[in-house]
Amino acid sequence: MPFYHKLGEIPPKRHTQFRKKDGSLYYEQLFGTIGFDGMSTNSYHEHRPTMVKEIRKQYSVKPKIAKANNIQSYRFRGFQVPPENDYLESRKVVLTNSDCNIILSAPKQSTKDYFYKNTDADEVIFIHKGTGKLRTHLGNINFKYGDYLVIPRGIIYKLDFDDEHNRLFIVESYSPVYTPKRYRNWFGQLLEHSPFCERDLRRPEELETYDELGDFLIKVKKQGEIIEMIYASHPFDVVGYDGYNFPYAFSIHDFEPITGRIHQPPPVHQTFETNAFVICSFVPRLYDYHPNSIPAPYNHSNIDSDEVLYYVDGDFMSRNDIDQGHISLHPAGIPHGPHPGATERSIGHTKTEELAVMVDTFKPLMVTEEAMKIADEEYYKSWLEENKH
């Protein structure tokens, strides 16, 4: 997100002496992406952030593919993913391609015994159920139902949950996650027609700083594997930082919908973008106000992209038999549209209370074995007229 943030204590100039009270130096780290060309942050540490004591086991977490070339529409019952104690073990990749992983997770416990760092991908974690605190080496952010947590690659973090009842919808992106460029000016500021602005984005406010030596386990994800690394100093030893590369939160409830006289296309719901897919937010809004409007979406052909909808809450008027936590996959190559009866039911309605997250990818998604465990394999027949209800 291109805006400046400063937290803690920093020296007046970059790359200059910054000393502790005892006269010794703090250790500066440039934390950036895309080489030296992307957004970056300068952080200052109690200890060298480079002190690796031991590299332990290394194991694959790559998803197992059930259908590599898929043209079948699916419904997945997300809440059927069983809760698990460990955060990383609870993450189940259901859809994947070379640009992203779409993950369901139901962790019961906070990450207590280790820190986590994803060096492969930016993460967008949508909080469907649960409250707690995202703790990172660049500060902490409280989270609740409806929050997107945007965590750039390389951030060291933990998730602290308030109880065991948590449901997360996670998108891993192998390219950086940005706000939509059509909503930004050439300086990066969100424009007046944007459905949200910088005031809605919650930056880290609390910086945990530990001056501790010992054995600290960081589970590092690289090239689809977890590598367990023991560091000699506490990862949360930053005394201050400034720059543009840091985690932030945005609540789906702060997304201001764009409406019109006739049905608006999905890009008006866009919330985040990468060079390979977009993430959109469908929120409660007024329907179209042309006297002959049809609020339900028109049929359209998915020629160039796969469409994934994660249903969060409310009554999604274009679908039949949809519940919280369901995921619909409408793959590229074939048309899709409202279920039988949905178009007729929508006429005359003035508003919707639906809440959903959409991911549109420009490369086809592969269906994993984890997805098939929760799949409705008859969903593709749900547009037949006998299914009108």
Stockholm file with secondary structure:
# STOCKHOLM 1.0

chainA/1-389         MPFYHKLGEIPPKRHTQFRKKDGSLYYEQLFGTIGFDGMSTNSYHEHRPTMVKEIRKQYSVKPKIAKANNIQSYRFRGFQVPPENDYLESRKVVLTNSDCNIILSAPKQSTKDYFYKNTDADEVIFIHKGTGKLRTHLGNINFKYGDYLVIPRGIIYKLDFDDEHNRLFIVESYSPVYTPKRYRNWFGQLLEHSPFCERDLRRPEELETYDELGDFLIKVKKQGEIIEMIYASHPFDVVGYDGYNFPYAFSIHDFEPITGRIHQPPPVHQTFETNAFVICSFVPRLYDYHPNSIPAPYNHSNIDSDEVLYYVDGDFMSRNDIDQGHISLHPAGIPHGPHPGATERSIGHTKTEELAVMVDTFKPLMVTEEAMKIADEEYYKSWLEENKH
#=GR chainA/1-389 SS CCSCEEEECCCSSTTSCCBCTTSCBCEEEEEESTTTTSCEEEEEESSCTTCEEEEEEEEECCCCEEESSCCCCEEEEGGGSCCBSSHHHHCEEEEECSSEEEEEECBCSCCCSCEEEESSCEEEEEEEECCEEEEETTEEEEECTTEEEEECTTCEEEEEESSSCCEEEEEEESSCCBCCGGGBCTTSCBCTTSSSCGGGCBCCCBCCCCCCEEEEEEEEEETTEEEEEEEEECSCCEEEEEESCCCEEEEGGGCCCCCCSSCCCGGGGEEEECSSEEEEEECSEECCCSTTCCCSCCCEEESSCEEEEEEEESCCTTCSSCCTTEEEEECTTEEECCCTTHHHHHTTCCEECCEEEEEEESSCCEEEHHHHTTEETTGGGTTSGGGCC
#=GC SS_cons         CCSCEEEECCCSSTTSCCBCTTSCBCEEEEEESTTTTSCEEEEEESSCTTCEEEEEEEEECCCCEEESSCCCCEEEEGGGSCCBSSHHHHCEEEEECSSEEEEEECBCSCCCSCEEEESSCEEEEEEEECCEEEEETTEEEEECTTEEEEECTTCEEEEEESSSCCEEEEEEESSCCBCCGGGBCTTSCBCTTSSSCGGGCBCCCBCCCCCCEEEEEEEEEETTEEEEEEEEECSCCEEEEEESCCCEEEEGGGCCCCCCSSCCCGGGGEEEECSSEEEEEECSEECCCSTTCCCSCCCEEESSCEEEEEEEESCCTTCSSCCTTEEEEECTTEEECCCTTHHHHHTTCCEECCEEEEEEESSCCEEEHHHHTTEETTGGGTTSGGGCC
//
